[in-house]
Amino acid sequence: MTITQQYLLDTYRARQLGEPAPPAPGTNDWQVVRELRDLRQFSAVVAGRPAHGRIRRTLRRWLRPRARSTG
């Protein structure tokens, strides 16, 4: 069963029971993404790690490795 079919079934059941219709699929996706980002930043601060720029710093470290000393 697809998400759309499940949504239509839930909407039909809610209408039959006189309840409010459920939110459409994808309605709160961006809100969830923002909350996950905020949670990760908060967890980083609590753990003593930098909250911003971690991905760029890691990519920079991978793409520009330090020169090895020869001696």
TIZA-462356 format. One record per residue: x, y negated, z negated of N, C-alpha, C, CB in turn; residue number from 0. Coordinates in Angstrom, 2 decimals, padded with zeros to 5 digits. Atoms other than C-alpha are relative to their C-alpha. Glycine has a CB too. Layout:
N
NODE|X|Y|Z|X|Y|Z|X|Y|Z|X|Y|Z|NUM .
...
//
This chain:
71
NODE|000.86|001.17|000.00|000.00|000.00|000.00|000.91|-001.24|000.00|-000.98|000.01|-001.23|0 .
NODE|-000.81|001.21|-000.09|001.43|-003.38|000.95|-000.41|-000.99|-001.09|-000.12|-000.64|001.39|1 .
NODE|000.30|001.04|001.00|001.54|-006.42|-001.29|-001.31|-000.70|000.36|001.15|-001.03|-000.08|2 .
NODE|001.21|000.69|-000.43|-001.18|-008.06|000.78|-001.24|000.84|-000.29|000.08|-000.33|001.50|3 .
NODE|001.14|-000.88|000.28|-003.48|-005.05|000.48|-000.29|000.05|-001.50|000.27|001.42|000.54|4 .
NODE|000.20|-000.02|001.45|-002.92|-004.90|-003.29|-000.63|-001.31|-000.47|001.34|000.24|-000.73|5 .
NODE|000.56|001.29|000.36|-003.66|-008.62|-003.57|-001.49|-000.07|000.36|000.77|-001.14|000.70|6 .
NODE|001.41|000.02|-000.40|-006.89|-008.26|-001.60|-000.86|000.90|-000.88|-000.13|000.44|001.46|7 .
NODE|000.73|-000.90|000.90|-007.95|-005.30|-003.75|-000.19|-000.65|-001.37|000.75|001.33|-000.14|8 .
NODE|000.10|000.67|001.31|-007.18|-007.23|-006.97|-000.97|-001.17|000.05|001.38|-000.48|-000.46|9 .
NODE|000.93|001.13|-000.15|-009.08|-010.26|-005.66|-001.44|000.51|000.04|000.32|-000.81|001.28|10 .
NODE|001.34|-000.58|-000.08|-012.08|-008.08|-004.82|-000.47|000.46|-001.38|-000.01|001.19|000.98|11 .
NODE|000.37|-000.46|001.35|-012.06|-006.46|-008.28|-000.29|-001.16|-000.93|001.12|000.87|-000.59|12 .
NODE|000.22|001.16|000.86|-011.74|-009.83|-009.99|-001.34|-000.67|000.31|001.15|-001.02|000.16|13 .
NODE|001.27|000.62|-000.38|-014.68|-011.19|-008.02|-001.18|000.85|-000.50|-000.09|-000.17|001.54|14 .
NODE|001.06|-000.90|000.46|-016.80|-008.12|-008.88|-000.21|-000.11|-001.52|000.32|001.44|000.38|15 .
NODE|000.08|000.07|001.46|-015.99|-008.50|-012.59|-000.19|-001.41|-000.52|001.24|000.59|-000.61|16 .
NODE|000.21|001.39|000.42|-016.40|-012.28|-012.63|001.22|-000.61|-000.65|-001.17|-000.08|-000.95|17 .
NODE|-001.25|000.51|000.57|-012.76|-012.89|-013.55|000.67|-000.94|001.00|000.95|001.15|-000.38|18 .
NODE|-000.71|000.86|-000.94|-010.44|-015.51|-012.07|000.89|000.82|000.93|000.85|-001.05|-000.75|19 .
NODE|-000.81|-000.72|-000.98|-008.57|-014.47|-008.94|001.48|-000.07|-000.38|-000.22|-000.58|001.41|20 .
NODE|-001.44|000.01|000.29|-004.90|-013.50|-009.32|000.73|-000.95|000.95|000.60|001.43|000.11|21 .
NODE|-000.74|000.88|-000.91|-002.24|-015.80|-007.85|000.45|000.76|001.24|001.22|-000.61|-000.71|22 .
NODE|-000.43|-000.62|-001.26|-001.28|-015.13|-004.25|001.46|000.45|-000.12|-000.17|-000.99|001.19|23 .
NODE|-001.40|-000.45|000.05|001.96|-013.19|-003.69|000.95|-001.10|000.46|000.18|001.25|000.88|24 .
NODE|-000.99|000.99|-000.36|004.98|-015.45|-003.60|-000.26|-001.39|-000.56|000.10|-000.09|001.46|25 .
NODE|000.35|001.31|000.51|003.29|-018.32|-005.42|001.05|-000.51|-000.99|-001.36|000.04|-000.67|26 .
NODE|-000.92|000.44|001.05|005.75|-018.41|-008.33|001.44|000.46|000.21|-000.49|000.50|-001.32|27 .
NODE|-001.35|-000.52|-000.26|008.89|-017.06|-006.64|001.09|-001.00|-000.35|000.13|000.41|001.45|28 .
NODE|-001.05|000.99|000.26|010.90|-020.30|-006.81|000.11|-000.31|-001.48|-000.27|-001.29|000.77|29 .
NODE|-000.05|000.24|001.44|009.93|-020.83|-010.44|000.79|001.11|-000.69|-001.42|-000.08|-000.59|30 .
NODE|-000.73|-001.13|000.58|011.27|-017.37|-011.29|001.50|-000.14|000.29|-000.53|001.34|000.56|31 .
NODE|-001.41|000.17|-000.36|014.53|-018.09|-009.42|000.62|-001.09|-000.86|000.14|-000.35|001.51|32 .
NODE|-000.52|001.08|000.84|014.98|-021.37|-011.32|000.18|000.47|-001.45|-000.93|-001.21|000.04|33 .
NODE|-000.11|-000.47|001.38|014.32|-019.68|-014.66|001.16|000.98|-000.16|-001.31|000.66|-000.43|34 .
NODE|-001.14|-000.92|000.06|016.85|-016.93|-013.89|001.32|-000.78|000.03|-000.04|001.00|001.17|35 .
NODE|-001.21|000.83|-000.06|019.45|-019.56|-012.95|000.24|-000.67|-001.35|-000.12|-001.06|001.11|36 .
NODE|-000.14|000.65|001.29|018.78|-021.45|-016.19|000.44|000.98|-001.08|-001.31|-000.67|-000.41|37 .
NODE|-000.37|-001.02|000.98|019.06|-018.24|-018.21|001.47|000.37|000.14|-000.88|001.24|000.15|38 .
NODE|-001.41|-000.33|-000.23|022.42|-017.37|-016.59|000.91|-001.12|-000.49|000.25|000.29|001.49|39 .
NODE|-000.81|001.12|000.46|023.75|-020.86|-017.27|000.03|-000.06|-001.52|-000.53|-001.32|000.58|40 .
NODE|000.08|000.02|001.46|022.58|-020.74|-020.89|000.86|001.12|-000.59|-001.45|000.15|-000.46|41 .
NODE|-000.79|-001.13|000.49|024.13|-017.29|-021.39|001.49|-000.27|000.16|-000.37|001.28|000.74|42 .
NODE|-001.41|000.32|-000.22|027.42|-018.54|-019.93|000.50|-000.98|-001.06|000.20|-000.58|001.40|43 .
NODE|-000.40|000.98|001.00|027.52|-021.51|-022.29|000.13|000.65|-001.38|-001.00|-001.16|-000.05|44 .
NODE|-000.03|-000.67|001.30|026.73|-019.35|-025.32|001.22|000.91|-000.11|-001.29|000.81|-000.22|45 .
NODE|-001.15|-000.90|000.00|029.49|-016.91|-024.31|001.33|-000.74|000.13|-000.13|001.01|001.12|46 .
NODE|-001.22|000.78|-000.09|031.99|-019.76|-023.93|000.60|-000.06|001.39|000.99|000.54|-000.92|47 .
NODE|-000.47|000.07|-001.38|032.29|-019.56|-020.15|-000.54|-001.27|000.65|-000.43|001.26|000.81|48 .
NODE|000.54|001.18|-000.69|031.86|-022.49|-017.73|-001.36|000.33|000.62|000.99|-000.50|001.09|49 .
NODE|001.35|-000.25|-000.51|028.23|-022.84|-016.68|-000.12|-000.32|001.49|-001.01|-000.82|-000.77|50 .
NODE|000.10|000.41|-001.41|028.88|-024.41|-013.26|001.28|000.32|000.73|-000.32|-001.51|000.11|51 .
NODE|-001.16|-000.17|-000.85|031.21|-023.63|-010.40|000.68|001.36|-000.08|000.97|-001.02|-000.32|52 .
NODE|-000.66|-001.30|000.16|031.94|-020.01|-011.29|000.14|000.73|001.32|-000.76|000.86|-000.99|53 .
NODE|-000.04|-000.72|-001.27|031.11|-018.64|-007.85|001.07|-000.60|000.92|-001.39|-000.04|000.70|54 .
NODE|-001.02|000.64|-000.84|033.22|-021.22|-006.00|001.40|000.29|-000.50|-000.24|-001.50|000.05|55 .
NODE|-001.32|-000.27|000.57|036.13|-020.70|-008.38|000.44|001.43|000.33|-000.02|-000.22|-001.52|56 .
NODE|-000.34|-001.39|-000.31|035.99|-016.94|-007.83|000.32|000.17|001.48|-001.15|000.93|-000.39|57 .
NODE|-000.28|-000.09|-001.44|035.78|-017.29|-004.05|001.34|-000.65|000.34|-001.13|-000.66|000.80|58 .
NODE|-001.27|000.66|-000.24|038.69|-019.73|-004.08|001.16|000.90|-000.43|000.06|-001.35|-000.74|59 .
NODE|-001.05|-000.89|000.49|040.74|-017.27|-006.12|000.19|001.18|000.96|-000.34|000.51|-001.41|60 .
NODE|-000.10|-001.14|-000.93|039.95|-014.43|-003.67|000.59|-000.43|001.34|-001.38|000.62|000.21|61 .
NODE|-000.41|000.42|-001.33|040.54|-016.46|-000.52|001.39|-000.64|000.02|-001.00|-000.97|000.54|62 .
NODE|-001.32|000.62|000.07|043.70|-018.27|-001.68|000.80|000.59|-001.15|-000.12|-001.52|-000.17|63 .
NODE|-000.79|-000.60|001.08|045.77|-015.88|-003.74|001.29|-000.78|-000.22|000.31|001.48|000.31|64 .
NODE|-001.24|000.70|000.34|048.75|-017.38|-005.54|001.18|000.69|000.65|000.20|-000.07|-001.51|65 .
NODE|-001.22|-000.57|-000.58|052.15|-016.92|-003.97|000.74|000.80|-001.06|000.92|-001.11|000.59|66 .
NODE|-000.74|-000.83|000.94|054.10|-014.13|-005.60|001.44|-000.47|-000.08|-000.07|001.49|000.42|67 .
NODE|-001.40|000.39|000.15|057.45|-015.01|-007.02|000.89|001.20|000.31|000.29|-000.53|-001.43|68 .
NODE|-000.88|-001.08|-000.41|060.30|-012.94|-005.60|001.31|-000.09|-000.78|000.28|-000.04|001.53|69 .
NODE|-001.27|-000.04|000.68|062.81|-012.75|-008.29|-000.05|-000.40|-001.35|000.93|-000.77|000.64|70 .
//
